[in-house]
Amino acid sequence: MTSAWMISASTSKRWRVKLALAGCAVLLLTGSLGPVCAQSGRNHPGYESVASRSAGAPLVAVVALRNQRITIYDADGWILRAPISSGQPGYETPAGIYSVIQKEAEHYSNLYDDASMPFMQRITWSGIALHAGVLPGHAASHGCVRMPYNFAEELFDITKLGMRVIVARNDVSPSPIAHSALFKPKMTDSDIALATQIGDGNADHERSLAMTVDVTLPTTNTPAARHWDLLKSIAAAKAAQAHAAEAKVDAVRLAATRTVLEAGRAAIAVRVAEIAKFKAEAQLTGAQSALENAKSPDAIKLVEQAKADALTKVADADTQLAAAKVDVQPKAEAAARAREEIKAAEETKKAAIDAAQEATRRLSPVSIFISRKTQRLYVRQGFQPLWDVPVTIRDADQPVGTHIYTALDYTKQGADMRWNVISMHGSLDRDDRNTNSGRRHRGDRRAVPLPTDTSSARAALDRIDIPQDAIERISELLSPGSALIISDEGMSRETGNGTDFVVLMSGEPQGGITIRHRDLQLD
């Protein structure tokens, strides 16, 4: 995605220098700069990566407010880590659960003097994001999470919309977990039949769809892999169909325009012929009247000639009108058919786009949120709500905590799923009240993140009873990257169109949210 910058190396270097100076200037104006113009964040000494392997999936970002550090995890452990600068007092970055909902390599704030925010990855529509920025060594932003420049650039290149972002008070890492209540993947009967046909080479229709684009049909014998590859092939083919349907609408409209114009010209010809006949008939009527009143032989002779001329004109007008009517009828019918073809093409286009969107949505991980506050289970996929149902939580008056369980990959040939979990604490302890500010109470940026203690995460699962039909429906949607969130909290008002679930931790400073309105954007 960095190709969107489209600038030369020398221009890029000059731009980066200007960014560093601009960042320092902004901090000087806001009074947030420390004793020195702190590190611009380009090659920050705290930037670490695991060089032995490339990033896998699914990716999860953990922002530790106490440690002022961000760590990126994939299914096999951490891969990137760097210092950050989160929200300063009054503008705190709220602890909670988010996801990346928008990416822009080059973004400028519409709140703070058009400040540059390179490699912006938005996590709320009200204006909190991850982006490159100046790192003064403590929390100093207006709610966003600033990162070293090179780190932000590398992160931008490997992330996709929907990546989970967990902002926590303490630095915690995911731990593996297994529990009978965690969902298991299940293919629908139609998917099983189709996957079998594709694998045997018998599904000619879907195979022909896949051939319309550069996709590879599933060739492995693992049911889960075949199913996943099948969904990707169908999604690509449906997208190609939607593109073809859009092109057909344009072609049909162009052809219809010519047909309608021809029908219009034919209709005009009929009208011209009708007017000519009317004039000829009027001339004949006048000649007939003149003949009745003529007295002398010469006058009679002249009038009879005029009448003969009028009769000829009427006959010619009749002939022209008849020909014009013969010509206009098929063209009018063709124009009517063209209008129907446009309508049909538009309907086909809409159906193809809907099918492509649905096929693409099926590739998106599903998110499940269970709230003790509302006693309900909610399901979202592709940033859109699907449905919700009531659930039973035993000892509902007692906290369950906040836990994010992530499906990592298929196991047992697709019959099960490997999961990990990150658990978050609730309200702040007395000694942690200044953690978010990063000024008076700082964590050790070099400390190893503590692995999640899975005992409370297991206990939370033990207490929840989900209706069997909801389990079945969720299992049919499950894929690697899907997540189950269990929390004492309810959904934040930040959850809406174009977002996954946003859950804020009550008792934590939330200045970065409370000071903003939904129509404002970014640090």
VENMO-V182264 format. One line per field, one symbol per residue. burial: b if it has 24 or more other C-alpha atoms within 12 Angstrom, else e. A space follows every 10 residues. Layout:
BEGIN
burial=???
END
This chain:
BEGIN
burial=eeeeeeeeee eeeeebeebb ebbbebbeee ebbeeeebbb bbebebbbbe eeeebbbbbb bbbbbbbbbb bbbbbbbbbb bbbbbbbbbb bbbbbbbbbb bbbbbbbbbe eeeebbbbbb bbbbbbbbbb bbbbbbbbbb bbbbbbbbbb bbbbbbebbb bbbbbbbbbb bbbbbbbbee bbbbbbbeee beebbbebbe eeeeebbbbb ebbebbbbee eebbbbbbbb bbbbbbbbbb bbbbbbebbe ebbeebeebb ebbbebbebb eebbebbeeb bebbeebbee beeeeeeeee eebbebbeeb bebbeebbeb beebbeebee bbebbeebbe bbeebbeebe ebbebbbbbb bbbbbbbbbb bbbebbbbbb bbbbeeebbb bbbeeeeebb bbbbbbbbbb eeebebbbbb bbbbbbbeee ebebbbbbbe ebbebeeebe ebebebbbbb bebbbbeeeb bebbbbbbbb bbbbbbbbbb bbebbeebbb bbbbbbebbb bbbbbbeeee bbb
END
